[in-house]
Amino acid sequence: MLKKLKKSLNKIERSGLIFTAETAQPNYQSLLRKYPKFSKTELENLFEAFCQIDTTNDYRLSPDEIVACLKKIGRGMSRRLVSEQIRKFDARQSGALEFEEFVNFLSKQSGAGALTHHHASKVCSVM
């Protein structure tokens, strides 16, 4: 019974990610259908940036992690303001952004495609 439970828990699809015992990877096919303005390359770059921002490695971006990232790229924002923005896109109401919620947030920004690719590159180069 325990083996069966471990096996079923080994692959859990959650918030656009497929979790396995070894790693978590975005479910790109699902994300591409939901957010057609992004290419697979842009989503890969966003996931790389997401992982760089996620200093606790819990696949969620807390307000503190986002504030620290914004500060590093020269775009300061208060924790209160970041928390307000998170609440708008935090479908699970966890107080943090999971990857799909992060993509949803970026998809609502004007010029999301090229803009986010640029910012993803900038975040990765700074971190």
C-alpha positions in Angstrom: 0.0 0.0 0.0 2.8 2.5 0.9 4.6 1.7 -2.4 1.4 2.5 -4.3 0.9 5.8 -2.5 4.6 6.8 -3.1 4.2 5.9 -6.7 1.1 8.0 -7.1 2.6 10.9 -5.3 5.7 10.7 -7.4 4.0 12.6 -10.2 1.7 15.3 -9.2 0.7 18.0 -11.7 0.2 21.2 -9.9 0.1 24.8 -11.0 1.6 24.2 -14.4 4.5 22.1 -13.0 5.0 18.3 -13.0 6.7 17.3 -9.8 8.7 14.1 -9.7 11.1 12.8 -7.1 14.0 14.3 -8.9 12.8 17.6 -10.3 10.0 19.9 -11.2 9.4 21.0 -14.8 6.7 23.2 -16.3 4.0 21.5 -18.3 4.8 23.6 -21.3 2.0 22.1 -23.5 -0.6 23.1 -21.0 0.9 26.6 -20.5 1.3 27.2 -24.2 -2.5 26.5 -24.7 -3.4 28.8 -21.8 -1.0 31.6 -22.6 -0.5 31.7 -26.4 1.3 35.0 -26.4 4.4 33.2 -25.0 6.6 30.9 -27.0 8.1 27.8 -25.5 11.5 29.6 -25.4 10.0 32.5 -23.5 8.3 30.1 -21.0 11.7 28.3 -20.5 13.4 31.7 -19.8 10.6 32.6 -17.4 11.0 29.3 -15.6 14.7 29.9 -15.3 14.1 33.4 -13.9 11.4 32.0 -11.6 13.8 29.5 -10.2 16.5 32.1 -9.7 14.1 34.4 -7.8 12.8 31.4 -5.7 15.7 31.4 -3.2 13.8 29.0 -0.9 13.5 26.4 -3.7 9.8 25.8 -2.9 8.5 26.6 -6.4 6.7 29.6 -5.0 7.6 33.3 -5.1 7.0 35.0 -1.7 6.6 38.7 -1.4 10.1 38.9 0.1 11.7 37.0 -2.8 10.0 39.3 -5.3 11.0 42.5 -3.4 14.6 41.2 -3.3 14.6 40.5 -7.0 13.1 43.9 -7.9 15.7 45.6 -5.8 18.5 43.7 -7.6 17.3 44.9 -11.0 16.8 48.5 -9.8 13.0 48.5 -9.6 12.3 48.9 -5.9 8.8 48.2 -4.6 7.4 47.9 -1.1 6.5 44.5 0.4 2.9 45.8 0.9 2.6 46.7 -2.8 4.1 43.4 -3.9 1.7 41.5 -1.6 -1.3 43.4 -3.1 -0.2 42.4 -6.6 0.3 38.8 -5.5 -3.2 38.7 -4.1 -4.6 39.6 -7.5 -3.0 36.6 -9.2 -2.7 34.1 -6.3 -5.4 31.6 -7.4 -4.6 29.2 -4.6 -4.5 32.0 -2.0 -1.2 30.8 -0.7 0.3 34.3 -0.3 2.9 33.5 -2.9 3.0 33.0 -6.7 3.4 29.6 -8.2 4.8 29.3 -11.7 1.5 29.4 -13.5 0.3 32.3 -11.5 3.6 34.1 -12.3 3.0 33.4 -16.0 -0.6 34.6 -15.7 0.6 37.8 -14.0 3.2 38.5 -16.8 0.6 37.7 -19.5 -1.5 40.5 -18.2 1.3 43.1 -18.6 1.4 45.1 -21.8 4.0 43.8 -24.3 4.4 40.6 -22.3 6.3 38.6 -24.9 9.5 40.6 -25.5 9.3 42.5 -22.2 9.3 39.3 -20.1 12.0 37.7 -22.2 14.2 40.8 -21.6 13.4 40.9 -17.8 13.9 37.1 -17.5 17.4 37.5 -19.0 18.1 40.5 -16.8 17.0 38.6 -13.6 19.2 35.6 -14.5 22.2 37.7 -15.2 21.9 39.5 -11.8 21.2 36.5 -9.6 
